[in-house]
Amino acid sequence: LNPLPILLYGPLENKGNLNMALRNEASGNFNSLKKIGEFYGGTIVLRHWWSDVVKGAIDKPTENTTVYAVSKIWSTEGGNSDFWIGFNDLSRSYASDSPDLGTWDDRMSKIWINGREILPPKWKHAGQKGGMEIPLIDEGYSYRSPSVVRLRKGWNTIVVKLPVGKFKGKDWQNPLKWMFTCLPIGHE
């Protein structure tokens, strides 16, 4: 499996409105936007919470902005394919909260493949306040069933919307790591 080239576009000012949407944003046609760069891999960290030590994909990330990621994947035959999809990498080394029902994260991140939104799982503990002794069940992509995505024969366009508000987490147990994972597994 070749690594997926991922183009990042933006950042666009969202003024703290994480639901701000561009017209036709699911299409991935961002040629009029500034290109941040091309990256490879299944997980891209835009800004780590230890940003003074760990460099992310964006040289000088800005609060209250939205970044878009676009990639293409080839499918010889089309059909259902398993994907690891995630927008946070939770850990119980701190007591991070679980995402709310119907959201991938608390930043309103979204993903589309061929213009069709890929909805988050129905979290078993949606909105649960984190705790050091509370096990993670399905919050992370690597320990839950993969998302099943319908690919068409030929090229398929993946668009990821990555809004962010303030970089300060809601408390020390919920630091903000601005990132995403989109990785086909077992793909042809």
N, C-alpha and C positions, 0 to 999 in steps of 0.2 A: 504494500500500500504506500503510495507516494504521499508525502505531507501535503496538506491543503494550503495553497497560497491564499492568504487572507488580506484584502485591502481594507485599510481603515480610512474613513472620511470624517472630517469635522475639525475641531469641535464646533458645534453650533450652540449659541447661547439659548438656554431654555428658561432663564430667570427663575429657576426653582420649580417650574412646572414640569414635573417628570412625565406627564401625559402629553406634552407638546408633540404634535405629529406633523410631519411633512406630507404634502399631498403625494400620493403614490409611493410612500416610503417602502412599502413591501416589495416594490419592483426591483429595487437595488440600483436604479439608474441615478447615480450621484455624480455624474461627470462635471456638474457645475459646482460641486463642493471641493474644498481643499482636501487633497490626498495627504494623509499623515504618513503613510508608508505601507510597505508590503511585508507581511510576516508569515512565518510558517509554523505549523503545529496545530494541535487540537485544542490547546488552552492558551489564551492570550490574557496576560495581566496588564491592564491599562495603567493602573496605579495601585501599588501595594500599600497597606497601612504602615509599613516601615519604609515609606518612600524616601527617607533620607539615607537609607542603607540599600534597599532593594529597588533597582530601577525597573520601571514598567515600560510599556511600548510607547507611551507618550512622554516626550522629553519634559514638557512643562504643562502638566495637566491643570485644568481650570475647573473650579467649582461651578455648579449650575450650568452645565453643558450637556450636550448629547453627542455621542459618537456612533457612527454606523460602521459595521463590518460587512463585507461582501466577499463571498467565495463561490466557486463553481465546482461541482462534482459530476463526473461522468458515470452514467449507468448504461451498461451494454444492453440489458434487457428490460429495465424498469421493474417496478414491483415494490414490495415492502422491504425496508432496510432498517436495521437497528442503529440508533445513534445514542451516544452519550451526550446529553445536553445539560448544562448547568451554568449558574451565574454567581455562585459563591462557593467557597470551599470551606465548609463549616468544620469546626474542630471542637473537641471537648477539652482542649487545653485552656479554653475560656468558655464561658457559658452562653454561647450564641443562641439567639432565638430562631425558631423555625419560620419559614415563609408563611404568609397568610394564604388561605384558600384562594385559588384562582390567580395566584401570582408566582412568578419564578423567584422573586426577591423583593426587597422593600424599595427598590429603585425603579420599578415598573419596566424592567427589561422585557424585550419581546424577541421572537424569532419567527421568520417565515421561510418556507421552502417552496419555491415556485409560486410565490404570492399567497400561499395558504399558511395561516398562523398555526404554529405548533404550540398547543396549550400545555401548561405545566401539569404534572401529575396531581391527582387528588391526594394531597399530603395526609398521611395518617395522623399527624399531630400538628395540623395547620395552626399557625399563630401561637404555638406553645412557647412560653417563656423558657429560655435555656437554663440549664442547671448542670453542674459538674457531674452529678450522679444520674442524670437522665440520658439514656442511650439515644444515639442517633439511629433512626430507623430507615428512612427513605429520603432524607434531605440532600444527600450527596449523590451525584450521578454514578459514582463508581461502586456503590453498594445498594443500588435499587435496579429494578428491571429497566432496560434501556427504553427510550422512546421509539416507537415504531413510526417510521416516516415513509410515505408513499413517494417513490421517485419515478419519474417518467424516463422513457428510453431516450438516451442522449444526454445533453448538458442540463443540469439542474442548478438553479440559483439559490444560494443561501444568503439571507439578509438578517443581520442581528442588530437590534436597536439597544443602545447602551446609555441611558440617561444617568446623570448623577446630580445630586443636590450638593449639600455641604460634605466635605471630606471627613469631618469629625463624626465618628459613630455616635449612636444614641446614648451609649455609655461604654465603659472600658471593656465590657464583655461582648460588645457588638461593634468591633472596629470595621471600618469600611474598606473592603478590598474590591476594587472596580475591575471586574474580570468576566470572562465567559469561557465555556468549553462547548465546542460543537465538533464531534468526532464520529464518523461512521465506524462501526465495529462489525467485523465479519462481512465487510462490503466486498463485492466482486473484484 
